[in-house]
C-alpha cells in the first residue's frame, strides 16, 4: 500500500504561480510512476503531468510549458510547479502513483493509462 498526501493548493489570480507537493509513505515508493490528475467541475478529468522513476516526464498539452513536475526520492516527495496559471486550471489536483513496471517516457509518450494509488486531492482555484 502507498499513502499519498497533497498540499500546496490555494486561490490565486490568473498569471500567478503555485507549487503542489505530495508526500508518499507506505511500501517502497522510490522509482515508482507518479503523476498529477486534475478534476475540474463539469469536465472530464485528466493526468496533467507524470514522472517515471528515471525522471522522464510527460505533460498534457493544456499545461505544457507552464507546469513542471519533479520528484525528490530521498524525501519520497512529488512536486508540481504551476506557473502562468489560467482560469481553466481550476480544479482538484490528486497525486497518483502506480507500481507496474513501465518504460521510460520518451518525447511524445503519454502518461500511464491508470494509476493505482490516489491522494485526497488539493484544491486549486484561479480567478480571472
Buried (B, 14 or more C-beta within 10 A) or exposed (E): EBEBBBEBBEEBEBEBEBEBBBBBEEEEBEEBBBBBBBEBEEEEEBBBBBBBBEEBBBBBEEBEEBBBBEBEBEEBBBBBBBBEBBEEBBBBBBBBBBBEEBEEBEEEEEBBEEBBBBBEBBEBBBEE
